[in-house]
Amino acid sequence: MRLRLLAVVCCLVLAGCAAPAAPSPTPPADRLGVENGYAATDAIAVDTSDGLNESELDAVVARTMARVELIRGLEFERTVPVEVISREEFQNGSGRDTTVDTPPERAREQRYEAAMLVGEDRTVGGAFDSIYGGSVLGYYSPGGDQIVLVSDSETPTVDRATLAHELMHALQDQRLSLLGGADNPDAAMAQTGVVEGDASYVEAQYEERCEGEWDCIDRPDAGGGASIDDRNLGLYLTVYAPYSEGPTLVHRIRQRGGWAAVNDLYVRPPGSSEQLLHPDDYPEDGPASVAVPDRSTSEFDRASASRIGEATLFAMLWQQRAIDRSSFSENPGPYSPYNYSHPATAGWAGDKLVPYFDADSDDPSMDGYVLKTRWESDRDARQFVQAYRGMLTESLNATAEGDGVYRVENGTFADAFRVTREGRTVRIVNAPTVEALDRVHDP
């Protein structure tokens, strides 16, 4: 999938064009850098102002395939159909599940509430729906073996960069892997960083050659497009992290051992967003094991644990303005538009989030959680806990109740919190009321 690039508060539209003509009079045999009679170096010239007809689209796809495989050093096994649809068509067919009826759904709500990204006034599914509807530029469907490009213009157009990105996903599916199957969302983000990072890196290489040796079709001017509501910006950062940080990870790994080393990422992907954000930590510095013993009373049912991860903790502090937002655009990686590293979260070593459900209520607002984090040093733990407590008191207007207890009376995150640090460990307990904190997790 390819998303719009977030420019601090606004979305930049990355819509594009495409154009074909005719293949070489005597097309060379199909080989690396040649697809369906079109070579990567072929020039094609058509007018894309009125969109692409079927033959033009076929030619553009063939030449782009040739260029993608030449960059990546892998041969396509088959051609994947490409369809162009309007933004309206995509939005009408992309609704997400907004129910909160099952334990996994309630646990999902608690995970994003614990990350201070989705409050109790809306559902996680609804929040994601508002992001994806206006930000997706294209996607590859493995089950349907098809690429769909989303066009924002009245005349459907093809963005050459988006097409290259999605064709790389098809190549991954044919020759490498699309990964998946991670046992927690943080590990899933790291795997997505490999898949999307490789595709975005190839896309960047493609654009670099368009600026030099290749004859490329023009890209249209950036248009309007849906902006993202301020309360969804932090959530968007969690979605965009693999696209921002993945290309630099792939670049660093390629510097170490060429494309063969990048291919190995699909066999041994990074295990956490920490390794995605800090490529030098891969593969040695895996996430620490964190245990959260059950100290709840019978009033709360313990749910399956998951992991928040460094990237999401960064997005939490960024969204709630507990860290300087300007640092986000300072000193990014060589192929990354943003920088997800900050002193308040860069010392992350591991964490575990355990949701607790009110045993007598189906109301998610009555649930709680325990978030236990492990840090590389006492100093790292102090930096995080200082930022977290500042977020509670300054961003959420919490009242300090003593002994590390805070109460947020109003707003979408109105709850009670107990924040304690022991050396390199920070434990956060959340409950609907101060009195319920001990019933969720007795200290």
Number of C-alpha atoms within 10 A of each C-alpha: 20 23 21 21 17 20 11 14 11 16 20 18 23 25 26 24 24 29 28 25 17 16 18 13 8 7 13 13 12 14 15 20 23 25 27 20 20 29 25 21 15 19 18 20 14 14 14 22 13 10 20 22 11 9 13 21 20 19 22 24 27 23 26 28 30 27 27 28 23 18 18 18 13 19 20 24 10 11 17 19 13 18 14 18 16 16 21 13 12 20 16 9 9 11 15 14 13 15 12 18 11 10 14 12 18 23 26 18 24 26 24 18 20 25 22 21 27 26 21 15 9 12 21 25 18 15 20 19 17 18 20 21 18 22 24 21 27 26 21 24 16 13 6 9 13 18 22 20 28 28 25 23 17 10 13 22 27 32 23 24 23 26 29 25 29 27 27 28 26 28 25 20 18 16 14 17 16 18 17 12 8 13 10 15 17 22 26 20 28 28 28 24 31 27 29 29 28 28 30 32 24 24 23 17 16 22 16 12 14 14 10 9 9 16 15 21 21 14 17 18 11 13 12 12 18 16 17 18 13 13 14 16 22 23 23 22 23 20 19 21 26 29 30 27 32 33 29 27 31 30 21 19 21 15 12 12 12 13 17 12 15 22 21 13 22 17 11 11 23 28 21 28 29 29 25 33 26 17 20 14 13 18 13 9 16 15 19 15 11 16 13 16 9 14 13 18 15 12 14 22 17 21 16 11 19 20 22 25 27 27 28 27 24 25 24 27 26 22 24 20 15 21 21 10 14 10 15 18 14 13 13 17 20 13 21 22 20 23 18 31 20 18 14 23 25 21 22 25 25 22 24 21 28 25 28 28 26 20 14 11 12 15 12 19 21 18 25 31 28 26 23 23 27 25 23 15 15 16 15 22 25 19 17 25 21 13 18 22 21 19 22 20 16 14 15 19 17 22 15 16 13 8 9 13 20 23 23 21 15 11 12 17 20 19 22 23 28 24 18 17 18 11 14 18 22 20 19 21 26 27 27 22 18 18 10 22 23 17 17 29 23 12 11
